[in-house]
């Protein structure tokens, strides 16, 4: 059984680790061994954590400090967690350097984009006034879909999911605005907001939506976790 590292989350207000149980269940119910990685700021400890896993699941969470892509914090960006940001940036950089299999979700996708040399919209609505954006922060339950995404048909993401269109949920106001040269955008919502990215010639994919919340009722979303815990990591 493959050991899947799951990046932890952190609550600054009460100084405690936290994680949505859905991430753990998606790995365990797909035959993987979920190992939650604590939010620490020591690169040596993070390296040791990665030594003990076969693949990585980068989880969702709050807004990332814009200093990581050379921008300044705007009033519409929520207060970042220094501890979570430090952990995620180090963890993501090391995982990419190791060329290990990675599935990024929501904030996890944004972290991968930043590490690739890309940038993030701090608030998609105020920074895209010329676009008629759909609602990306649904008020319905997390297990329900709210809009469709279009997936590039020759992408690794498309091959894994087995489709070029998928219904997804949506809980974000930040989004990837650009990616670096080693990364490419492979999925979009109908309004043009980036919904999926992947690294060239590496087993690294990421999505903006939350497939862990759709895992039970939507088989197409389950395939992302099938891939992460499976053995076909050469599918790039």
N, C-alpha and C positions, 0 to 999 in steps of 0.2 A: 504493500500500500504506500502511495506517495504522501509525503509530508508537505502540507500546504501552510506556509506562513501567512497569517492574517494580520495586517497592520492594525494596531489598537487605536483607540481614540482617547481623548483627554478632556476632562472638565476642569477648567481653570477655577470656576466659582467654588468648587468643593475639594479641589486638589485630589481627584481620584481618576483611575482608569475606568473606561467604559467601552462597551461594544454591543451593537445590535446583534441579537442572537441569530438573526436570519443568515448572517454571513457564515457562522459556524455550522448551522444546519445544512446549508447548501454544499459545503465541503463534505461533511460527515455522511449525508444521505447519498452522496455520489461516490462513496467508496474511498475518500481521502481521509487523511489524519489531520484535523485542524489544529494548528499550533498558533495561539495568539501571541503576537510580538508586542511586548510592553513599550510604551512611549518613553524612550530614554534619549539622552543627548550625547552619549558616549559612542563615537564611531567604532571603537574596538568591540564594544558590546553588540552593536548592530551587526558588525561583520560576523561575530560569533553566532548570532541568531541566524543569519543567512547560511552559515556553514551547516546548519542543522535542518534545513528545509530544501525541498526539491523544486518548489515553485512559490510564487508570491501573489497574494490577493491584496491590492491596495484599496482600502475602503473609503467610503464617503465621510463627510464632516463639514466643518465650517469654512469660511472664506480664508484664503491664503494671503499672507502679507505681500502687497505688490512690489516690495523691494526686491523680491526674487526675480522679477523680470524688468527691473529698472524703472518702476513707476512709483508714484506717491499715493498714499491712502486718500481716497475720496470720501465725502460724507455718506455716500450710499453703500459703502463697503462696510460690512460688519467687522467688529474688532477681532483681529486674528489672535490665535493662541501661539505664543512664541515657542512653547514647548512642543506642541504638535507640529508646527512648521519646521522646526529644526530637525525633528525626528523624520518626518516625511521626506524632506529634501535629501537628507543623508541616505535614508533607506532606498529611495528611488534611484539616486545616482549609483549606489553600489549594485543594485539589482541589474540596472542597464549595463554597467561595466562588466558584470559577471555573465551577461547575455543569458540570464535565466528566464524561464517562462513567467510572464506576468499578466494578470488581468487587473486593470484599473477600473474603478467604479466612481463616477461623479468627481469628487475631489481627487480621487486617485488618477483619473484621466487628466485633470488639470495639472497635477504634479508631474506626470510624465511629459506633458507638453512643455512645461517650464524647463525641465531637465534637458529636453531636446533643443532648447534655445528659443522656444516659442513665448507667446504672451497670452494674457487673459483679459477678457472684459470684466471689469469690476462690477458692473451692473449692465446687463444686456439691454435693458429698456432705455436708460438714459444715454447710453453710448451708441445706440442704433436708432436715432430719431427718424431716420428716413425709411425704416422698415415697419411693416405692419406685423408685429410679432404675435404669435399665439401665446397662450398662457403656459409658462414653463414652471409654475409653482401651483400645481393642482390642489384643490381643496377637498377632493374626494380621497377615499382610503388609499394607502400606499400599494395595496394589492390590486388596484384597478388601473387600467391603461387610460391615457388621456389624449395621446396624439400618435401620429405615425412618423417613422423615420425611413429614409431612403438610404440604402447601403450599396456602395460601389460593387458591381458584380464580379470583378476580378480580384477582390480583396480577400485577405485571410479571414476577416470578420464575416464576410458573406459565405465563404466556404464552411466556416464553423457553424454558422446559424442556418445555413441551407436556404437562404432567401435573400431577396433584394429589398424587401419592404417588411417592416415589423411594427406592431403596435407596442408602445412603451408607456411607462409612467414618467413623471417629471417633477423634480423638486429642487430647483436651482434658480439663482438670479445672476450668477457668474457663469462664464463659458469660455472655451478656448477661442481666441481670436486669430492666432497664427501658430504654426509649428516650425521646428527647426528642419534642417536639410535631411536629417536621418529619419524623419518622421513624416507621415502623410495623413491627411484627412480622408476618411473613407465612409463617413455617414453624416447625414444632415437631417434636420427637421424640415418641414415644408417651408418655413420662413428663412431658411439658410443658416440657422444656428448649428454649429458643429456638434455632432452627437457621437462620433466615433473616430478614433485614430489608431494607427499601428506603426511600428517601427520597421524599416526596410530590412529584410533578411534576418529578423530576430523574432522569436516567439513572444512578442509583446503586443497586446491589444488592449483597448480601453474604450469604455462607453460612458456617456453622460447620464444615462438613466440608471435605475436601480433594479437590475435583473434578480437580485436576491429576494426582492419582495414579490416578484412574479413567478418565482421558481415552481411553486406547487401547481399552479393552474395553466401555465404557458410552457409547453414543451420546447418551443424555440428558444426560450430564455435559459432553460435547463442545459442546453447544448454548450453554453459558455463555460459552465462549471464541469460538464463532461470533459471538455477539452483541457481545462486546467488540471484536473486530477488524472487525466488519461496519460497514455504513453506516447502519443503521436506528436511530440513537440517539434519534430522535424518538418511539420506542415507549415512551411513559410515560403 
